[in-house]
Amino acid sequence: MADKNIKNNTKKSLYLECASGISGDMTVAALLDLGADEKRLTHTLESIPVSGFQIKISRVKKSGLDACDFAVQLDAAHENHDHDMAYLYGHTHTGEAVHAQEHTHTHRGLAEIRQIIQATDMTPHARELAIRIFDILADAEAKAHGVDREDVHFHEVGAVDSIVDVIAAAVCFDDLGITDVIVPALEEGHGMIRCQHGLIPVPVPAVVNIVEQNGLSLHVTQTEGELVTPTGAAIAAAVRTGDHLPEQFRILKTGIGAGKREYDRPGILRILLIEETGQTKYDTIYKLESNIDDCTGEALGFVMEELLCAGARDVHYIPVYMKKNRPAYQLTVLCDEEKIPEMERLIFLHTTTIGIRRQQMERTILKRENKTIETTYGSIEVKLCRRENGITFAPEYESVAAVCRRIGMGYTECYRKIYQACEAAMQSEK
């Protein structure tokens, strides 16, 4: 089974470094190199109810780097030239040869591929992930060809090696037990590549659709050729939970998977098992401001409630004096970037302002988390903050206020007793 240190700490993350793109076989190889169980993978692949392939796992050199190689070796009846550079980019194949090649492939629909996955011996989580990857591929192919997803008949991605790659990747991710996967960007090439229908542009339509439909970041490089395959993009989309690396982290383990195609950059996918370090992290937040001198107190109180309910990080007012010494209030709203349109809509709707200033601000924040602590006063919500000298906490106002109302105690005395009860409960948990 996988390394116990990987499986037992849920705060660890996998970082997919796609500097040379990503494909199915590269992903599987990198995960194996990272510590996924080869015996478990082999057992699962032997249970796939399709024929015409063998598996070879070996070590190879890529630009002098030692890497794991995962190869799905196809027999003559199932060969699809996926790693044949002359076929993919050369001009030696006639139209008749390409047309003949198309007819040698089995075209599978989504329903048939689901049946294959359902019949394979794998855990429920691995099966769910494999199906999700193919669902992402189906949506991308459906858009590319203008058909319903259930009517998509896969060509390249329905081939035996792609089915094996997807199932293998799902099994390896499941075996490692990591649910937090960071994919900052997919590095892609440019130009043209040959497929079953002829020459198509790079990034190929399926990759473009996967990137668009799943919010992935794509960076087109100067490399001529396809670095990101549809299978690789779909795997990244299915497992990605974030696209930003921590400001500080430890590298606990590294896996390097080799690709088969030769380009002007090393054909490797590197996957790093990382753990965030440091007490602080950095992010950006937006500040919206507006000076208001002709709005009632009731209206200002109402818009504050609406802004907080809509997801503002914070809202406050500052008394100011404007021109001609008119007393007024400066409304300040802190929010995330995606909340700006809704925040501005509410400000314009509920106040008399005719302009809003916007400013992006960087901030340093300590690690914090919310926790429910069981005490003699009931369940208390607290906010924990991690500092260099330990952990501090504070009971949330609503929890304290609820106890105050229930037992009829003054707020200050109630807060003190609840704080002591929470402190005792946290000590007993250690």
C-alpha positions in Angstrom: 0.0 0.0 0.0 1.0 3.7 -0.2 3.4 5.3 2.2 1.6 5.6 5.6 3.1 9.1 6.1 1.2 10.1 2.9 -2.1 8.6 3.9 -2.3 9.6 7.5 -1.9 13.4 7.3 -4.8 15.0 5.5 -3.2 18.5 5.6 -0.7 17.5 2.9 -1.2 18.5 -0.7 -0.1 17.2 -4.1 1.4 19.8 -6.4 1.2 18.9 -10.1 4.0 20.8 -11.8 3.0 20.7 -15.5 6.0 22.6 -16.9 6.2 20.0 -19.8 2.4 19.5 -20.1 0.5 16.5 -18.8 -0.8 13.2 -20.2 -2.4 10.1 -18.8 0.7 8.0 -18.8 2.9 10.8 -17.3 0.5 11.2 -14.5 0.3 7.5 -13.6 4.1 7.2 -13.7 4.6 10.2 -11.4 2.1 8.9 -8.9 3.8 5.5 -8.9 7.2 7.2 -8.4 5.6 9.1 -5.5 4.6 5.9 -3.7 1.3 4.6 -5.1 1.1 0.8 -4.8 2.3 -0.9 -8.0 0.8 -4.3 -7.0 -2.6 -2.8 -6.3 -2.5 -1.0 -9.6 -1.5 -4.2 -11.5 -4.3 -6.2 -9.9 -6.9 -3.6 -10.9 -5.6 -3.3 -14.5 -5.7 -7.1 -14.9 -9.4 -6.9 -14.1 -10.3 -4.5 -16.9 -12.7 -6.3 -19.3 -10.8 -5.3 -22.5 -8.0 -7.0 -24.4 -5.1 -6.0 -26.6 -2.8 -4.5 -24.0 0.1 -5.2 -21.6 1.6 -3.0 -18.9 5.3 -2.2 -18.5 6.6 -0.1 -15.6 10.3 0.8 -15.8 12.9 3.5 -15.1 14.1 5.8 -17.9 16.3 8.9 -18.2 14.8 12.2 -19.3 17.4 15.0 -19.7 19.6 13.1 -17.3 16.8 12.8 -14.7 15.7 9.4 -13.4 12.0 9.0 -14.0 9.3 6.3 -13.8 7.8 5.2 -17.1 4.3 3.7 -17.3 3.7 2.2 -20.7 0.5 0.7 -22.1 1.8 -1.6 -24.8 -0.9 -2.3 -27.5 -1.1 -5.2 -29.9 -1.2 -4.5 -33.7 -5.0 -4.5 -33.8 -5.2 -1.7 -31.2 -2.2 0.5 -32.0 -3.2 4.1 -32.4 0.2 5.8 -33.1 -0.3 8.1 -30.1 3.5 8.2 -29.5 4.5 8.0 -33.2 6.0 11.4 -33.8 6.2 10.9 -37.6 2.5 10.0 -37.7 1.4 12.9 -35.3 3.5 15.7 -37.0 5.0 14.2 -40.2 3.8 14.5 -43.8 4.6 11.0 -45.0 1.1 9.6 -44.5 -1.3 9.8 -47.4 -5.0 10.6 -46.9 -5.8 7.0 -47.8 -3.5 5.7 -45.1 -5.0 8.0 -42.4 -8.5 7.0 -43.5 -7.6 3.3 -43.3 -6.1 3.8 -39.8 -9.4 5.4 -38.7 -11.3 2.2 -39.5 -9.1 0.0 -37.4 -10.1 1.6 -34.2 -13.0 0.7 -31.9 -15.2 3.8 -31.2 -16.7 3.6 -27.7 -19.5 5.6 -26.3 -19.7 7.0 -22.8 -22.2 4.4 -21.7 -19.9 1.6 -22.8 -16.8 3.1 -21.1 -18.9 3.4 -17.9 -19.7 -0.3 -18.1 -16.0 -1.1 -18.5 -15.2 1.0 -15.4 -18.1 -0.5 -13.4 -16.8 -4.0 -14.2 -13.3 -3.3 -13.1 -12.1 -4.3 -9.6 -11.5 -1.0 -7.9 -12.6 0.9 -4.8 -15.8 3.0 -5.0 -13.8 6.2 -4.7 -11.4 5.2 -7.5 -14.3 4.2 -9.7 -16.1 7.5 -9.1 -13.0 9.4 -10.0 -12.5 7.4 -13.2 -16.1 8.1 -14.3 -15.7 11.8 -13.5 -12.6 12.0 -15.7 -14.5 10.4 -18.6 -17.5 12.7 -18.0 -15.2 15.7 -18.3 -13.9 14.2 -21.6 -17.4 13.6 -22.8 -18.5 17.2 -22.1 -15.5 18.5 -24.0 -15.9 16.2 -27.0 -19.7 16.9 -27.1 -19.0 20.6 -27.4 -16.3 20.1 -30.0 -18.5 17.9 -32.3 -21.8 19.6 -31.5 -23.6 16.5 -30.1 -25.1 15.4 -26.8 -22.6 13.9 -24.3 -24.3 10.5 -24.4 -24.0 10.5 -28.2 -20.2 11.1 -28.2 -18.2 8.3 -29.7 -14.6 8.5 -28.5 -11.8 7.9 -30.9 -8.4 8.6 -29.4 -9.7 8.9 -25.8 -11.8 5.8 -26.2 -8.8 3.7 -27.2 -7.6 1.0 -24.9 -4.5 2.9 -23.7 -6.6 5.9 -22.7 -9.0 3.7 -20.8 -6.1 2.1 -19.0 -4.5 5.4 -18.3 -7.6 6.9 -16.7 -8.4 3.9 -14.5 -4.7 3.7 -13.5 -4.6 7.4 -12.5 -7.8 7.0 -10.5 -6.4 4.0 -8.7 -3.1 5.7 -7.9 -4.8 8.9 -6.6 -7.1 6.8 -4.4 -4.2 4.7 -3.1 -2.2 7.8 -2.0 -5.3 9.1 -0.2 -4.6 12.8 -0.9 -7.7 15.0 -1.6 -6.0 18.4 -1.9 -4.4 18.8 -5.4 -2.9 22.0 -6.6 -2.6 22.7 -10.4 -1.5 26.3 -11.0 -1.4 26.0 -14.8 -1.0 23.7 -17.8 1.9 24.4 -20.0 0.9 23.8 -23.7 2.6 23.9 -27.0 1.3 25.2 -30.4 1.0 24.2 -34.0 -0.9 21.3 -35.6 -1.3 17.6 -34.8 -2.8 14.7 -36.7 -5.8 12.9 -35.2 -8.4 10.5 -36.6 -10.1 13.3 -38.5 -7.0 14.9 -39.9 -4.9 17.9 -38.8 -6.2 20.0 -35.9 -4.7 22.9 -34.0 -2.9 22.7 -30.7 -4.3 23.1 -28.1 -6.7 20.6 -29.5 -10.4 21.4 -29.2 -11.0 18.9 -26.4 -8.3 20.4 -24.3 -9.6 24.0 -25.0 -13.1 22.9 -23.9 -11.8 21.2 -20.8 -9.8 24.3 -19.8 -12.9 26.5 -20.5 -15.5 24.3 -18.8 -13.4 23.6 -15.6 -11.6 26.9 -15.0 -8.1 25.7 -15.6 -5.3 28.1 -16.4 -3.5 27.5 -19.7 -0.1 28.9 -20.8 0.9 28.5 -24.4 4.7 28.1 -24.8 7.1 28.4 -27.7 7.2 24.6 -28.0 5.8 23.3 -31.3 3.6 20.3 -30.5 1.0 18.9 -28.1 2.2 19.0 -24.5 -1.3 18.6 -22.9 -3.4 15.7 -24.0 -7.2 15.6 -23.5 -6.7 12.7 -21.0 -4.1 14.6 -19.1 -6.3 17.8 -19.0 -9.3 15.8 -17.8 -7.3 14.2 -15.0 -6.1 17.6 -13.9 -9.6 19.0 -14.0 -11.1 16.1 -12.1 -8.6 16.1 -9.2 -7.7 19.9 -8.9 -8.9 21.5 -5.7 -6.8 24.7 -5.9 -4.5 26.7 -8.2 -2.3 28.5 -5.7 0.8 27.2 -3.9 1.3 28.1 -0.2 3.7 30.9 0.3 5.9 28.6 2.3 6.0 24.8 2.2 8.1 21.7 2.8 8.6 19.1 0.1 8.1 15.7 1.6 8.4 13.6 -1.5 8.8 13.9 -5.2 7.5 11.7 -8.1 8.7 12.1 -11.7 6.7 10.5 -14.6 8.1 10.2 -18.1 6.3 11.0 -21.3 6.8 9.2 -24.6 6.9 12.1 -27.1 10.1 14.0 -27.8 10.0 17.8 -27.8 12.4 20.7 -27.0 11.8 20.3 -23.3 12.1 17.3 -21.0 8.9 15.2 -21.3 8.2 14.8 -17.6 5.5 15.5 -15.1 6.7 16.2 -11.6 4.3 15.7 -8.6 5.4 17.0 -5.2 3.9 16.0 -1.9 4.0 19.3 0.1 3.1 20.5 3.5 2.4 24.2 4.3 4.7 25.8 6.8 4.9 29.1 8.6 2.4 30.9 10.8 1.3 33.4 8.1 0.1 33.5 4.6 -0.4 36.2 2.1 -3.4 37.0 -0.1 -5.2 39.9 -1.7 -8.5 41.6 -0.8 -10.4 44.5 -2.2 -11.5 47.6 -0.5 -14.6 49.5 -1.7 -15.1 53.0 -0.4 -17.8 55.7 -0.8 -18.4 59.0 0.9 -22.1 59.5 1.7 -23.6 62.8 3.1 -27.2 62.5 2.2 -28.4 59.1 3.4 -30.3 58.3 6.6 -28.9 56.2 9.4 -31.6 53.6 8.9 -30.5 53.1 5.2 -26.9 52.9 6.2 -27.6 50.3 8.8 -29.7 48.3 6.4 -27.1 48.2 3.6 -24.5 47.1 6.2 -26.6 44.0 7.0 -27.2 43.3 3.3 -23.5 43.5 2.4 -22.5 41.2 5.3 -25.2 38.7 4.3 -24.0 38.8 0.7 -20.5 37.8 1.7 -18.5 40.9 2.6 -15.5 40.2 4.8 -16.1 43.4 6.8 -18.2 46.6 6.6 -17.7 49.8 8.6 -18.4 53.5 8.6 -16.1 56.4 9.6 -17.5 59.9 10.3 -15.9 62.4 7.9 -16.3 66.1 7.1 -16.6 66.9 3.4 -16.4 70.2 1.5 -18.2 73.1 3.1 -17.8 71.2 6.4 -20.7 68.9 5.7 -20.8 65.9 8.1 -20.8 62.6 6.3 -19.9 58.9 6.5 -17.3 57.0 4.6 -18.6 53.5 3.8 -15.8 50.9 3.6 -16.4 47.3 2.4 -13.7 44.6 2.4 -14.5 41.7 0.1 -13.0 39.0 -2.3 -12.6 39.9 -6.0 -15.5 37.7 -7.1 -17.8 39.5 -4.7 -17.2 43.0 -6.1 -20.1 43.1 -8.6 -22.7 42.1 -5.9 -21.2 44.5 -3.3 -21.3 47.4 -5.7 -24.9 46.5 -6.8 -26.1 46.6 -3.2 -24.3 49.9 -2.4 -25.8 51.6 -5.4 -29.2 50.1 -4.7 -29.5 51.0 -1.0 -27.6 54.3 -0.7 -27.5 57.6 -2.4 -23.9 57.4 -3.5 -23.1 57.9 -7.2 -19.5 56.6 -7.1 -17.5 53.8 -5.5 -13.7 53.7 -5.2 -12.0 50.4 -5.6 -8.5 49.3 -4.3 -6.7 46.0 -4.4 -4.8 45.4 -1.2 -2.2 42.8 -0.2 -2.5 41.5 3.4 -0.7 39.1 5.7 -2.9 36.9 7.8 -2.3 34.4 10.5 -3.5 30.9 10.2 -7.0 30.6 11.7 -9.8 28.1 11.9 -13.3 27.9 13.3 -14.1 25.2 15.8 -17.0 24.0 17.9 -16.2 23.2 21.5 -18.5 21.3 23.9 -18.7 23.0 27.3 -21.0 23.0 30.4 -22.7 25.9 28.7 -23.4 24.0 25.5 -21.8 24.1 22.1 -19.6 27.2 21.7 -18.2 28.4 18.4 -14.7 29.7 18.7 -12.1 31.2 16.4 -8.6 29.7 16.8 -5.5 31.6 15.6 -2.0 30.1 15.3 0.9 32.4 16.4 4.6 31.9 16.9 4.0 31.5 20.7 1.1 29.1 20.4 -2.6 29.0 19.7 -5.0 31.8 20.9 -8.7 31.6 20.7 -11.8 33.7 21.2 -15.5 32.6 21.7 -17.7 34.0 18.9 -20.1 36.7 19.9 -23.3 34.9 18.8 -22.5 31.9 21.0 -21.8 34.1 24.0 -24.9 36.2 23.4 -27.1 33.0 23.2 -25.8 31.8 26.6 -26.4 35.3 28.1 -30.0 35.3 27.0 -30.6 31.7 28.1 -29.2 32.0 31.7 -29.7 35.8 32.2 -26.0 36.6 33.0 -24.2 39.8 32.1 -22.2 39.7 28.9 -18.8 40.4 30.4 -19.2 37.8 33.2 -20.7 35.3 30.7 -17.8 35.8 28.3 -15.2 35.2 31.0 -16.9 31.9 32.2 -17.3 30.6 28.7 -13.7 31.4 27.9 -12.5 29.5 30.9 -14.8 26.6 30.0 -13.5 26.5 26.4 -9.9 26.7 27.7 -10.5 23.7 30.0 -12.2 21.7 27.2 -9.3 22.3 24.8 -6.7 21.3 27.5 -8.5 18.0 28.0 -8.4 17.3 24.2 -4.6 17.4 24.2 
